[in-house]
Amino acid sequence: MTNKNGGRITKNWMSHRAIKLVKKKHRVYRRYRDNSHPAVLRITKNAKCEIVRSKRKFERKLAENIKQGL
């Protein structure tokens, strides 16, 4: 997804680390072009774990803000 200026739009819940890992996943896949390659499998797993972690962190933070009435 891009904005009108061609820049990437990221989701609110994505951490900097999650964005970096997704970009790295794309680079590694482009290099090997094979989903079953060990390097692709490893980076895919790392990216997926980081995405889940950043979503959970965002949701916890959101719930805390709601509880506090912010």
Biopython code that builds the backbone (N, CA, C, O; Angstrom):
import numpy as np
from Bio.PDB.StructureBuilder import StructureBuilder

atoms = [
    (1, "MET", "N", (0.829, -1.180, 0.000)),
    (1, "MET", "CA", (0.000, 0.000, 0.000)),
    (1, "MET", "C", (0.874, 1.245, 0.000)),
    (1, "MET", "O", (1.868, 1.312, 0.724)),
    (2, "THR", "N", (0.509, 2.216, -0.801)),
    (2, "THR", "CA", (1.273, 3.456, -0.855)),
    (2, "THR", "C", (0.339, 4.645, -0.715)),
    (2, "THR", "O", (-0.857, 4.558, -0.996)),
    (3, "ASN", "N", (0.910, 5.752, -0.276)),
    (3, "ASN", "CA", (0.113, 6.971, -0.206)),
    (3, "ASN", "C", (0.218, 7.712, -1.537)),
    (3, "ASN", "O", (0.849, 7.207, -2.466)),
    (4, "LYS", "N", (-0.380, 8.891, -1.653)),
    (4, "LYS", "CA", (-0.427, 9.593, -2.935)),
    (4, "LYS", "C", (0.956, 10.047, -3.407)),
    (4, "LYS", "O", (1.137, 10.327, -4.592)),
    (5, "ASN", "N", (1.930, 10.123, -2.502)),
    (5, "ASN", "CA", (3.282, 10.537, -2.877)),
    (5, "ASN", "C", (4.188, 9.343, -3.180)),
    (5, "ASN", "O", (5.376, 9.526, -3.446)),
    (6, "GLY", "N", (3.651, 8.141, -3.145)),
    (6, "GLY", "CA", (4.443, 6.957, -3.448)),
    (6, "GLY", "C", (5.149, 6.361, -2.249)),
    (6, "GLY", "O", (5.834, 5.347, -2.390)),
    (7, "GLY", "N", (5.005, 6.962, -1.058)),
    (7, "GLY", "CA", (5.635, 6.432, 0.144)),
    (7, "GLY", "C", (4.816, 5.305, 0.742)),
    (7, "GLY", "O", (3.602, 5.247, 0.545)),
    (8, "ARG", "N", (5.456, 4.425, 1.459)),
    (8, "ARG", "CA", (4.758, 3.299, 2.069)),
    (8, "ARG", "C", (3.937, 3.740, 3.273)),
    (8, "ARG", "O", (4.360, 4.596, 4.050)),
    (9, "ILE", "N", (2.771, 3.152, 3.414)),
    (9, "ILE", "CA", (1.924, 3.372, 4.573)),
    (9, "ILE", "C", (2.065, 2.144, 5.461)),
    (9, "ILE", "O", (1.867, 1.021, 4.998)),
    (10, "THR", "N", (2.402, 2.343, 6.715)),
    (10, "THR", "CA", (2.508, 1.214, 7.625)),
    (10, "THR", "C", (1.330, 1.231, 8.576)),
    (10, "THR", "O", (0.703, 2.268, 8.796)),
    (11, "LYS", "N", (1.043, 0.094, 9.124)),
    (11, "LYS", "CA", (-0.053, -0.009, 10.077)),
    (11, "LYS", "C", (0.371, 0.611, 11.403)),
    (11, "LYS", "O", (1.562, 0.661, 11.713)),
    (12, "ASN", "N", (-0.593, 1.083, 12.184)),
    (12, "ASN", "CA", (-0.295, 1.714, 13.467)),
    (12, "ASN", "C", (0.368, 0.757, 14.444)),
    (12, "ASN", "O", (1.165, 1.171, 15.286)),
    (13, "TRP", "N", (0.036, -0.523, 14.331)),
    (13, "TRP", "CA", (0.545, -1.488, 15.299)),
    (13, "TRP", "C", (1.932, -2.004, 14.956)),
    (13, "TRP", "O", (2.547, -2.678, 15.782)),
    (14, "MET", "N", (2.449, -1.713, 13.763)),
    (14, "MET", "CA", (3.744, -2.256, 13.350)),
    (14, "MET", "C", (4.895, -1.519, 14.020)),
    (14, "MET", "O", (5.005, -0.296, 13.934)),
    (15, "SER", "N", (5.747, -2.283, 14.686)),
    (15, "SER", "CA", (6.935, -1.702, 15.297)),
    (15, "SER", "C", (8.007, -1.540, 14.236)),
    (15, "SER", "O", (7.903, -2.096, 13.143)),
    (16, "HIS", "N", (9.032, -0.781, 14.563)),
    (16, "HIS", "CA", (10.144, -0.571, 13.637)),
    (16, "HIS", "C", (10.810, -1.907, 13.306)),
    (16, "HIS", "O", (11.180, -2.164, 12.160)),
    (17, "ARG", "N", (10.953, -2.739, 14.312)),
    (17, "ARG", "CA", (11.582, -4.049, 14.104)),
    (17, "ARG", "C", (10.742, -4.933, 13.167)),
    (17, "ARG", "O", (11.290, -5.638, 12.319)),
    (18, "ALA", "N", (9.426, -4.891, 13.324)),
    (18, "ALA", "CA", (8.551, -5.683, 12.458)),
    (18, "ALA", "C", (8.670, -5.227, 11.007)),
    (18, "ALA", "O", (8.708, -6.058, 10.099)),
    (19, "ILE", "N", (8.727, -3.929, 10.784)),
    (19, "ILE", "CA", (8.870, -3.398, 9.434)),
    (19, "ILE", "C", (10.193, -3.857, 8.828)),
    (19, "ILE", "O", (10.243, -4.271, 7.670)),
    (20, "LYS", "N", (11.272, -3.780, 9.623)),
    (20, "LYS", "CA", (12.578, -4.203, 9.131)),
    (20, "LYS", "C", (12.587, -5.681, 8.758)),
    (20, "LYS", "O", (13.156, -6.062, 7.735)),
    (21, "LEU", "N", (11.955, -6.515, 9.589)),
    (21, "LEU", "CA", (11.940, -7.951, 9.315)),
    (21, "LEU", "C", (11.109, -8.290, 8.078)),
    (21, "LEU", "O", (11.464, -9.203, 7.332)),
    (22, "VAL", "N", (10.029, -7.583, 7.855)),
    (22, "VAL", "CA", (9.211, -7.830, 6.660)),
    (22, "VAL", "C", (10.000, -7.445, 5.411)),
    (22, "VAL", "O", (9.962, -8.158, 4.409)),
    (23, "LYS", "N", (10.716, -6.317, 5.469)),
    (23, "LYS", "CA", (11.551, -5.918, 4.335)),
    (23, "LYS", "C", (12.642, -6.953, 4.073)),
    (23, "LYS", "O", (12.939, -7.286, 2.926)),
    (24, "LYS", "N", (13.232, -7.454, 5.155)),
    (24, "LYS", "CA", (14.276, -8.473, 5.016)),
    (24, "LYS", "C", (13.704, -9.750, 4.425)),
    (24, "LYS", "O", (14.351, -10.407, 3.609)),
    (25, "LYS", "N", (12.486, -10.105, 4.836)),
    (25, "LYS", "CA", (11.824, -11.288, 4.287)),
    (25, "LYS", "C", (11.650, -11.149, 2.779)),
    (25, "LYS", "O", (11.880, -12.102, 2.036)),
    (26, "HIS", "N", (11.249, -9.977, 2.330)),
    (26, "HIS", "CA", (11.080, -9.744, 0.899)),
    (26, "HIS", "C", (12.405, -9.863, 0.156)),
    (26, "HIS", "O", (12.469, -10.445, -0.927)),
    (27, "ARG", "N", (13.470, -9.302, 0.749)),
    (27, "ARG", "CA", (14.787, -9.386, 0.112)),
    (27, "ARG", "C", (15.273, -10.826, -0.002)),
    (27, "ARG", "O", (15.779, -11.235, -1.047)),
    (28, "VAL", "N", (15.118, -11.594, 1.078)),
    (28, "VAL", "CA", (15.580, -12.984, 1.078)),
    (28, "VAL", "C", (14.779, -13.810, 0.083)),
    (28, "VAL", "O", (15.345, -14.633, -0.636)),
    (29, "TYR", "N", (13.481, -13.602, 0.034)),
    (29, "TYR", "CA", (12.668, -14.360, -0.924)),
    (29, "TYR", "C", (13.072, -14.019, -2.360)),
    (29, "TYR", "O", (13.179, -14.903, -3.210)),
    (30, "ARG", "N", (13.295, -12.725, -2.620)),
    (30, "ARG", "CA", (13.707, -12.307, -3.957)),
    (30, "ARG", "C", (15.015, -12.977, -4.370)),
    (30, "ARG", "O", (15.233, -13.267, -5.546)),
    (31, "ARG", "N", (15.883, -13.217, -3.383)),
    (31, "ARG", "CA", (17.176, -13.835, -3.669)),
    (31, "ARG", "C", (17.042, -15.308, -4.035)),
    (31, "ARG", "O", (17.670, -15.767, -4.989)),
    (32, "TYR", "N", (16.225, -16.057, -3.282)),
    (32, "TYR", "CA", (16.146, -17.506, -3.482)),
    (32, "TYR", "C", (14.942, -17.952, -4.304)),
    (32, "TYR", "O", (15.002, -19.000, -4.947)),
    (33, "ARG", "N", (13.854, -17.191, -4.302)),
    (33, "ARG", "CA", (12.628, -17.513, -5.048)),
    (33, "ARG", "C", (12.119, -18.929, -4.769)),
    (33, "ARG", "O", (11.654, -19.623, -5.672)),
    (34, "ASP", "N", (12.214, -19.340, -3.517)),
    (34, "ASP", "CA", (11.786, -20.685, -3.136)),
    (34, "ASP", "C", (11.314, -20.658, -1.683)),
    (34, "ASP", "O", (12.103, -20.391, -0.777)),
    (35, "ASN", "N", (10.035, -20.931, -1.462)),
    (35, "ASN", "CA", (9.482, -20.879, -0.105)),
    (35, "ASN", "C", (10.042, -21.954, 0.812)),
    (35, "ASN", "O", (9.974, -21.816, 2.033)),
    (36, "SER", "N", (10.590, -23.015, 0.251)),
    (36, "SER", "CA", (11.089, -24.097, 1.089)),
    (36, "SER", "C", (12.581, -23.982, 1.392)),
    (36, "SER", "O", (13.142, -24.867, 2.039)),
    (37, "HIS", "N", (13.233, -22.914, 0.940)),
    (37, "HIS", "CA", (14.651, -22.714, 1.245)),
    (37, "HIS", "C", (14.795, -22.398, 2.739)),
    (37, "HIS", "O", (13.990, -21.641, 3.282)),
    (38, "PRO", "N", (15.816, -22.969, 3.419)),
    (38, "PRO", "CA", (15.969, -22.760, 4.870)),
    (38, "PRO", "C", (16.063, -21.288, 5.280)),
    (38, "PRO", "O", (15.517, -20.904, 6.314)),
    (39, "ALA", "N", (16.739, -20.471, 4.495)),
    (39, "ALA", "CA", (16.857, -19.050, 4.837)),
    (39, "ALA", "C", (15.502, -18.358, 4.768)),
    (39, "ALA", "O", (15.187, -17.515, 5.608)),
    (40, "VAL", "N", (14.710, -18.711, 3.775)),
    (40, "VAL", "CA", (13.379, -18.120, 3.622)),
    (40, "VAL", "C", (12.469, -18.575, 4.764)),
    (40, "VAL", "O", (11.721, -17.777, 5.329)),
    (41, "LEU", "N", (12.540, -19.856, 5.092)),
    (41, "LEU", "CA", (11.718, -20.371, 6.189)),
    (41, "LEU", "C", (12.061, -19.683, 7.506)),
    (41, "LEU", "O", (11.167, -19.320, 8.270)),
    (42, "ARG", "N", (13.358, -19.502, 7.775)),
    (42, "ARG", "CA", (13.800, -18.894, 9.039)),
    (42, "ARG", "C", (13.345, -17.445, 9.148)),
    (42, "ARG", "O", (12.809, -17.040, 10.180)),
    (43, "ILE", "N", (13.555, -16.655, 8.088)),
    (43, "ILE", "CA", (13.191, -15.243, 8.160)),
    (43, "ILE", "C", (11.675, -15.063, 8.170)),
    (43, "ILE", "O", (11.169, -14.118, 8.775)),
    (44, "THR", "N", (10.945, -15.962, 7.505)),
    (44, "THR", "CA", (9.481, -15.892, 7.524)),
    (44, "THR", "C", (8.964, -16.135, 8.935)),
    (44, "THR", "O", (8.061, -15.443, 9.406)),
    (45, "LYS", "N", (9.545, -17.122, 9.602)),
    (45, "LYS", "CA", (9.147, -17.416, 10.981)),
    (45, "LYS", "C", (9.452, -16.232, 11.899)),
    (45, "LYS", "O", (8.624, -15.862, 12.731)),
    (46, "ASN", "N", (10.641, -15.635, 11.750)),
    (46, "ASN", "CA", (11.013, -14.489, 12.584)),
    (46, "ASN", "C", (10.084, -13.308, 12.351)),
    (46, "ASN", "O", (9.653, -12.655, 13.301)),
    (47, "ALA", "N", (9.777, -13.034, 11.092)),
    (47, "ALA", "CA", (8.898, -11.905, 10.771)),
    (47, "ALA", "C", (7.495, -12.136, 11.325)),
    (47, "ALA", "O", (6.880, -11.223, 11.876)),
    (48, "LYS", "N", (6.997, -13.358, 11.177)),
    (48, "LYS", "CA", (5.653, -13.673, 11.666)),
    (48, "LYS", "C", (5.571, -13.507, 13.184)),
    (48, "LYS", "O", (4.606, -12.948, 13.705)),
    (49, "CYS", "N", (6.598, -14.001, 13.889)),
    (49, "CYS", "CA", (6.620, -13.875, 15.358)),
    (49, "CYS", "C", (6.658, -12.413, 15.784)),
    (49, "CYS", "O", (5.968, -12.020, 16.725)),
    (50, "GLU", "N", (7.457, -11.610, 15.099)),
    (50, "GLU", "CA", (7.561, -10.196, 15.451)),
    (50, "GLU", "C", (6.263, -9.448, 15.156)),
    (50, "GLU", "O", (5.892, -8.545, 15.906)),
    (51, "ILE", "N", (5.582, -9.800, 14.101)),
    (51, "ILE", "CA", (4.302, -9.164, 13.779)),
    (51, "ILE", "C", (3.274, -9.475, 14.865)),
    (51, "ILE", "O", (2.553, -8.584, 15.314)),
    (52, "VAL", "N", (3.207, -10.731, 15.283)),
    (52, "VAL", "CA", (2.276, -11.121, 16.349)),
    (52, "VAL", "C", (2.628, -10.383, 17.632)),
    (52, "VAL", "O", (1.741, -9.897, 18.334)),
    (53, "ARG", "N", (3.922, -10.298, 17.942)),
    (53, "ARG", "CA", (4.375, -9.624, 19.160)),
    (53, "ARG", "C", (4.006, -8.144, 19.144)),
    (53, "ARG", "O", (3.536, -7.614, 20.151)),
    (54, "SER", "N", (4.216, -7.474, 18.013)),
    (54, "SER", "CA", (3.918, -6.049, 17.960)),
    (54, "SER", "C", (2.411, -5.785, 17.985)),
    (54, "SER", "O", (1.972, -4.771, 18.529)),
    (55, "LYS", "N", (1.611, -6.691, 17.398)),
    (55, "LYS", "CA", (0.149, -6.545, 17.487)),
    (55, "LYS", "C", (-0.323, -6.665, 18.927)),
    (55, "LYS", "O", (-1.136, -5.869, 19.397)),
    (56, "ARG", "N", (0.200, -7.675, 19.620)),
    (56, "ARG", "CA", (-0.186, -7.875, 21.030)),
    (56, "ARG", "C", (0.198, -6.676, 21.879)),
    (56, "ARG", "O", (-0.581, -6.219, 22.715)),
    (57, "LYS", "N", (1.409, -6.170, 21.657)),
    (57, "LYS", "CA", (1.881, -5.022, 22.433)),
    (57, "LYS", "C", (0.988, -3.811, 22.175)),
    (57, "LYS", "O", (0.628, -3.093, 23.109)),
    (58, "PHE", "N", (0.631, -3.583, 20.917)),
    (58, "PHE", "CA", (-0.233, -2.460, 20.569)),
    (58, "PHE", "C", (-1.600, -2.595, 21.227)),
    (58, "PHE", "O", (-2.139, -1.622, 21.753)),
    (59, "GLU", "N", (-2.166, -3.812, 21.196)),
    (59, "GLU", "CA", (-3.489, -4.030, 21.786)),
    (59, "GLU", "C", (-3.467, -3.866, 23.301)),
    (59, "GLU", "O", (-4.406, -3.319, 23.880)),
    (60, "ARG", "N", (-2.404, -4.333, 23.944)),
    (60, "ARG", "CA", (-2.283, -4.148, 25.401)),
    (60, "ARG", "C", (-2.194, -2.672, 25.745)),
    (60, "ARG", "O", (-2.843, -2.194, 26.676)),
    (61, "LYS", "N", (-1.372, -1.951, 24.970)),
    (61, "LYS", "CA", (-1.207, -0.525, 25.205)),
    (61, "LYS", "C", (-2.533, 0.217, 24.987)),
    (61, "LYS", "O", (-2.873, 1.127, 25.743)),
    (62, "LEU", "N", (-3.265, -0.177, 23.962)),
    (62, "LEU", "CA", (-4.557, 0.423, 23.673)),
    (62, "LEU", "C", (-5.535, 0.169, 24.818)),
    (62, "LEU", "O", (-6.256, 1.074, 25.239)),
    (63, "ALA", "N", (-5.557, -1.074, 25.323)),
    (63, "ALA", "CA", (-6.456, -1.408, 26.427)),
    (63, "ALA", "C", (-6.098, -0.617, 27.684)),
    (63, "ALA", "O", (-6.984, -0.158, 28.405)),
    (64, "GLU", "N", (-4.797, -0.459, 27.945)),
    (64, "GLU", "CA", (-4.372, 0.330, 29.109)),
    (64, "GLU", "C", (-4.825, 1.779, 28.978)),
    (64, "GLU", "O", (-5.281, 2.380, 29.951)),
    (65, "ASN", "N", (-4.703, 2.333, 27.790)),
    (65, "ASN", "CA", (-5.125, 3.722, 27.574)),
    (65, "ASN", "C", (-6.634, 3.869, 27.747)),
    (65, "ASN", "O", (-7.106, 4.873, 28.281)),
    (66, "ILE", "N", (-7.383, 2.876, 27.299)),
    (66, "ILE", "CA", (-8.836, 2.910, 27.449)),
    (66, "ILE", "C", (-9.221, 2.822, 28.926)),
    (66, "ILE", "O", (-10.114, 3.533, 29.386)),
    (67, "LYS", "N", (-8.537, 1.938, 29.668)),
    (67, "LYS", "CA", (-8.816, 1.810, 31.101)),
    (67, "LYS", "C", (-8.531, 3.093, 31.844)),
    (67, "LYS", "O", (-9.260, 3.458, 32.767)),
    (68, "GLN", "N", (-7.464, 3.789, 31.444)),
    (68, "GLN", "CA", (-7.103, 5.035, 32.111)),
    (68, "GLN", "C", (-7.960, 6.210, 31.659)),
    (68, "GLN", "O", (-7.946, 7.273, 32.279)),
    (69, "GLY", "N", (-8.699, 6.015, 30.584)),
    (69, "GLY", "CA", (-9.587, 7.060, 30.098)),
    (69, "GLY", "C", (-8.904, 8.095, 29.227)),
    (69, "GLY", "O", (-9.348, 9.241, 29.154)),
    (70, "LEU", "N", (-7.828, 7.701, 28.567)),
    (70, "LEU", "CA", (-7.125, 8.650, 27.695)),
    (70, "LEU", "C", (-7.713, 8.664, 26.313)),
    (70, "LEU", "O", (-7.242, 9.406, 25.450)),
]
sb = StructureBuilder()
sb.init_structure("model")
sb.init_model(0)
sb.init_chain("A")
sb.init_seg("    ")
for serial, (resi, resn, name, xyz) in enumerate(atoms, 1):
    if name == "N":
        sb.init_residue(resn, " ", resi, " ")
    sb.init_atom(name, np.array(xyz, "f"), 0.0, 1.0, " ", f" {name:<3s}", serial, name[0])
structure = sb.get_structure()
